Amino acid sequence: MTIVDLPARAHPDEQQIAASNDQLKRRRRREYGLFALLVAPNLLVIAVFAYWPIIYNAFLSLTDWNMIAARPTFVGLANYGRTLTDPGFHKTLWITVVFTGLIVIGSLVIGLALAFLFNLPLKGRGAVRTIAFAPHILSGAAVATIWAFIFDPGYGLMRALIEPFGAEPPDWMNNSDWALPGLVIVYLWKNVGFAALIYLAGLQGLPKELDEAAAIDGASTWTRFRSIKLPLLAPITFFLLITTVIGTFQAFDVIAVMTGGGPGDATTTLSWSIYNEGFQAFNAGRAATLSIIMFVILLLVTTVQARVMERRVHYR
């Protein structure tokens, strides 16, 4: 008798597993396709309006172009060499750092103090919070116009406040010694309300049990603030630190209306210098170089802040 070997048939369970795997793979492909279809428009917008300008700006920083010639002339790293060795750039960078530092420190300190004040059970605190936050939503041009009137040495509000004491107000925006402090005051008035309300939201979210337990143990108000509230507010402080540094570095509108970078170059920040080089001197290569330098500085500052704060910030 001859024995014939028949082909082995797959076990029914194995067939079901294979079919199930095929269905799972097809479903995943459909999900990935749907995901790509939904995400593609957003990625396209981000690529066109965020990443492409950075790439093209980096290219322009390697060229010499007056925005009139048909094509830019490639000069390599010459723009960076001239910029980094220019004493005028060093002064502009220093003014930007001082300007940013004063506003960041002032916004955090005054904002935190106002947040504690707004958190007290006082009558009318809702209206006061609204008034404090209102300048933040005003346009920079409107804020600059208001403060240009306040600072006016001839008929401004500042003169009316100082004159009864027998003092003469300085010519804020036309005096190189007072122009930068004047801008700092304006930007603090515009931004401190935002910091105060963000801190207030953080204060109202703190666990009251810790503060009450510390008070029962005899801890003073200052000790409870320094050892309990301030560490718990670290995530809020980190957020405000990052956003205020980036926003202040890019400050432009109030400077454009109130001082135009002057008098002289007393208020010429990096953002104003970029505008001046690009749209007044028509030096696209130099303007792009300054933009890339600002981008690198902000990237480094943000990275350092994140690395330092991640060791000290604890999210509950």
C-alpha positions as CSV (number, residue, x, y, z in Angstrom):
1,M,0.0,0.0,0.0
2,T,1.3,3.4,-0.9
3,I,1.1,6.2,1.7
4,V,0.5,9.7,0.2
5,D,1.6,12.7,2.3
6,L,-1.2,15.2,2.4
7,P,-0.4,18.9,2.9
8,A,-0.8,20.0,6.5
9,R,-3.8,22.1,7.1
10,A,-3.7,25.2,9.4
11,H,-5.4,24.8,12.7
12,P,-8.6,26.7,12.9
13,D,-7.2,28.8,15.8
14,E,-4.1,29.7,13.8
15,Q,-6.4,30.8,10.9
16,Q,-8.4,33.1,13.2
17,I,-5.2,34.6,14.7
18,A,-3.8,35.3,11.3
19,A,-7.1,36.9,10.1
20,S,-7.3,38.9,13.3
21,N,-3.7,40.2,12.8
22,D,-4.5,41.1,9.2
23,Q,-7.6,43.1,10.4
24,L,-5.5,44.8,13.1
25,K,-2.9,45.8,10.5
26,R,-5.5,47.2,8.1
27,R,-7.2,49.1,10.9
28,R,-3.9,50.6,12.0
29,R,-3.1,51.6,8.4
30,R,-6.5,53.3,8.2
31,E,-5.9,55.0,11.6
32,Y,-2.5,56.2,10.5
33,G,-4.0,57.4,7.2
34,L,-6.7,59.3,9.0
35,F,-4.1,60.7,11.4
36,A,-1.9,61.9,8.5
37,L,-5.0,63.4,6.8
38,L,-6.0,65.4,9.8
39,V,-2.5,66.5,10.8
40,A,-1.2,67.3,7.4
41,P,-2.9,70.8,7.1
42,N,-1.6,71.8,10.5
43,L,1.9,70.6,9.7
44,L,1.8,72.4,6.4
45,V,0.8,75.7,8.0
46,I,3.5,75.3,10.6
47,A,6.1,74.4,8.0
48,V,5.2,77.3,5.7
49,F,4.7,80.0,8.4
50,A,7.2,78.9,11.1
51,Y,10.0,76.7,9.9
52,W,10.4,78.0,6.3
53,P,10.9,81.6,7.5
54,I,13.6,80.5,9.8
55,I,15.4,78.5,7.1
56,Y,15.1,81.3,4.6
57,N,16.2,83.8,7.2
58,A,19.3,81.7,7.9
59,F,20.0,81.7,4.1
60,L,19.6,85.5,3.9
61,S,22.1,85.9,6.8
62,L,24.7,84.4,4.5
63,T,24.1,87.0,1.8
64,D,24.4,90.7,0.9
65,W,21.0,91.9,-0.4
66,N,19.4,95.4,-0.5
67,M,16.0,93.9,-1.3
68,I,16.1,95.7,-4.7
69,A,18.6,93.6,-6.6
70,A,17.2,90.6,-8.4
71,R,19.3,88.2,-6.4
72,P,21.2,88.3,-3.1
73,T,25.0,87.9,-3.2
74,F,26.4,85.0,-1.2
75,V,29.0,86.3,1.3
76,G,29.2,83.3,3.7
77,L,29.8,84.2,7.3
78,A,31.0,87.7,6.6
79,N,27.8,89.2,8.1
80,Y,28.3,87.3,11.3
81,G,32.0,88.4,11.5
82,R,31.1,92.1,11.0
83,T,28.2,92.0,13.4
84,L,29.9,90.2,16.3
85,T,32.9,92.5,16.1
86,D,30.8,95.7,15.8
87,P,30.9,97.9,19.0
88,G,27.4,99.2,18.1
89,F,26.1,95.6,18.2
90,H,27.7,95.1,21.6
91,K,26.0,98.2,23.0
92,T,22.6,97.2,21.5
93,L,22.9,93.7,23.0
94,W,23.8,95.2,26.4
95,I,20.8,97.6,26.2
96,T,18.6,94.6,25.4
97,V,19.9,92.6,28.3
98,V,19.4,95.4,30.8
99,F,16.0,96.2,29.4
100,T,14.9,92.6,29.6
101,G,16.4,92.0,33.0
102,L,14.6,95.0,34.6
103,I,11.3,94.0,33.1
104,V,11.5,90.4,34.0
105,I,12.6,91.0,37.6
106,G,10.0,93.8,38.0
107,S,7.2,91.8,36.5
108,L,7.8,88.8,38.7
109,V,8.4,90.7,42.0
110,I,5.6,93.3,41.6
111,G,3.2,90.7,40.1
112,L,3.7,88.4,43.0
113,A,3.2,91.2,45.5
114,L,0.0,92.2,43.7
115,A,-1.2,88.6,43.6
116,F,-1.0,88.4,47.4
117,L,-2.9,91.7,47.7
118,F,-5.6,90.6,45.2
119,N,-5.9,87.4,47.2
120,L,-7.0,89.2,50.4
121,P,-10.7,89.2,51.2
122,L,-11.2,92.9,50.4
123,K,-14.2,94.6,49.0
124,G,-14.0,95.5,45.3
125,R,-11.1,93.2,44.6
126,G,-12.8,91.9,41.4
127,A,-12.8,95.4,40.0
128,V,-9.2,96.0,41.0
129,R,-8.1,92.8,39.3
130,T,-9.9,93.8,36.1
131,I,-8.3,97.3,36.2
132,A,-4.8,95.7,36.8
133,F,-5.2,93.3,33.9
134,A,-6.7,95.8,31.5
135,P,-3.3,97.3,30.2
136,H,-2.2,93.8,29.1
137,I,-4.9,93.6,26.5
138,L,-4.4,97.1,25.1
139,S,-2.3,97.4,22.0
140,G,1.2,98.6,22.3
141,A,0.5,101.7,20.2
142,A,-2.4,102.7,22.5
143,V,-0.2,102.2,25.6
144,A,2.6,104.2,24.1
145,T,0.3,107.0,23.2
146,I,-1.1,107.2,26.8
147,W,2.3,107.2,28.3
148,A,3.7,109.7,25.8
149,F,1.1,112.1,27.2
150,I,1.9,111.2,30.8
151,F,5.7,111.7,30.3
152,D,5.3,115.0,28.3
153,P,7.4,117.5,30.3
154,G,5.2,120.5,29.3
155,Y,1.6,119.4,30.0
156,G,1.8,115.7,31.0
157,L,0.3,114.1,34.0
158,M,3.8,113.5,35.4
159,R,4.4,117.2,35.5
160,A,1.2,117.7,37.4
161,L,2.2,115.2,40.0
162,I,5.8,116.5,40.5
163,E,5.4,120.2,40.1
164,P,3.7,120.8,43.5
165,F,6.8,119.5,45.2
166,G,8.9,122.2,43.4
167,A,10.6,119.7,41.0
168,E,10.8,119.7,37.3
169,P,10.0,116.5,35.5
170,P,12.7,115.2,33.1
171,D,12.2,115.1,29.4
172,W,11.7,111.3,29.5
173,M,11.7,110.4,25.9
174,N,14.2,112.9,24.6
175,N,16.9,112.4,27.4
176,S,19.3,109.5,26.9
177,D,19.5,109.0,30.6
178,W,15.7,108.8,31.1
179,A,14.4,107.2,27.9
180,L,15.3,103.6,28.8
181,P,13.9,103.8,32.4
182,G,10.8,105.4,30.9
183,L,10.3,102.4,28.6
184,V,10.8,100.0,31.5
185,I,8.0,101.8,33.4
186,V,5.7,101.6,30.4
187,Y,6.3,97.9,29.8
188,L,6.0,97.1,33.5
189,W,2.6,98.9,33.6
190,K,1.5,96.9,30.6
191,N,2.7,93.4,31.7
192,V,2.6,93.3,35.5
193,G,-1.2,92.7,35.6
194,F,-0.8,89.5,33.6
195,A,1.9,88.2,36.0
196,A,-0.3,89.2,39.0
197,L,-3.3,87.2,37.7
198,I,-1.2,84.2,36.8
199,Y,0.3,84.2,40.3
200,L,-3.1,84.7,41.8
201,A,-4.4,81.6,40.1
202,G,-1.4,79.7,41.5
203,L,-2.0,81.0,45.0
204,Q,-5.7,80.0,45.0
205,G,-4.7,76.5,43.9
206,L,-2.2,76.0,46.8
207,P,-3.2,73.4,49.4
208,K,-4.3,75.4,52.5
209,E,-3.5,72.5,54.8
210,L,0.3,73.1,54.6
211,D,0.0,76.7,55.4
212,E,-2.4,76.1,58.3
213,A,-0.2,73.3,59.7
214,A,2.9,75.6,59.5
215,A,0.9,78.4,61.2
216,I,-0.1,76.1,64.0
217,D,3.6,75.1,64.5
218,G,4.4,78.8,65.0
219,A,5.9,79.6,61.6
220,S,5.9,83.3,60.8
221,T,4.2,84.8,57.7
222,W,7.6,85.3,56.0
223,T,8.7,81.7,56.8
224,R,5.5,80.3,55.4
225,F,5.9,82.4,52.3
226,R,9.6,81.5,51.8
227,S,9.4,77.8,52.7
228,I,5.9,76.8,51.5
229,K,4.2,79.2,49.1
230,L,7.2,80.3,47.0
231,P,8.4,76.7,46.3
232,L,4.9,75.6,45.4
233,L,4.7,78.6,43.0
234,A,7.8,77.5,41.2
235,P,6.0,76.2,38.1
236,I,4.2,79.5,37.8
237,T,7.4,81.4,38.2
238,F,9.1,79.2,35.5
239,F,6.2,79.9,33.1
240,L,6.3,83.6,33.6
241,L,10.1,83.7,33.4
242,I,10.1,82.0,30.0
243,T,7.3,84.0,28.5
244,T,8.5,87.4,29.9
245,V,12.0,86.9,28.6
246,I,10.9,85.9,25.1
247,G,8.3,88.7,25.0
248,T,10.6,91.4,26.2
249,F,13.4,90.4,23.9
250,Q,11.0,90.9,21.0
251,A,9.5,94.2,22.3
252,F,9.0,96.6,19.4
253,D,5.6,98.4,19.3
254,V,6.1,100.8,22.3
255,I,9.7,101.5,21.3
256,A,8.6,102.4,17.8
257,V,5.9,104.8,18.9
258,M,7.7,106.5,21.9
259,T,11.4,106.7,21.1
260,G,12.2,105.1,17.7
261,G,15.3,103.7,19.2
262,G,16.5,107.1,20.4
263,P,17.5,109.5,21.5
264,G,20.6,108.5,19.7
265,D,20.8,104.8,20.3
266,A,19.8,104.9,24.0
267,T,16.8,102.6,23.5
268,T,18.0,100.6,20.4
269,T,17.2,97.0,21.4
270,L,17.9,94.0,19.3
271,S,14.4,93.9,17.9
272,W,14.5,97.5,16.9
273,S,17.9,97.1,15.3
274,I,16.6,94.3,13.2
275,Y,13.8,96.6,11.9
276,N,16.2,99.4,11.4
277,E,18.6,97.3,9.3
278,G,15.9,95.6,7.3
279,F,13.4,98.3,6.6
280,Q,15.3,101.6,6.9
281,A,18.8,100.7,5.8
282,F,17.5,97.9,3.4
283,N,20.3,95.6,4.5
284,A,18.5,92.3,4.5
285,G,21.6,90.3,5.2
286,R,22.5,92.2,8.3
287,A,18.9,92.2,9.5
288,A,18.7,88.4,9.0
289,T,22.0,88.0,10.9
290,L,20.7,89.9,13.8
291,S,17.5,87.8,13.7
292,I,19.4,84.5,13.8
293,I,21.6,85.8,16.7
294,M,18.4,86.7,18.6
295,F,16.9,83.3,17.9
296,V,20.1,81.6,19.1
297,I,20.2,83.7,22.3
298,L,16.6,83.0,23.1
299,L,17.1,79.3,22.4
300,L,20.1,79.2,24.7
301,V,18.4,81.2,27.5
302,T,15.3,79.0,27.3
303,T,17.3,75.8,27.4
304,V,19.4,76.9,30.3
305,Q,16.3,78.1,32.2
306,A,14.6,74.8,31.6
307,R,17.7,72.8,32.7
308,V,18.1,74.8,35.9
309,M,14.5,75.0,36.8
310,E,13.7,71.3,36.2
311,R,15.9,70.6,39.2
312,R,14.0,73.1,41.4
313,V,10.5,73.1,40.0
314,H,8.3,70.3,41.3
315,Y,4.8,69.9,39.8
316,R,2.2,68.5,42.1
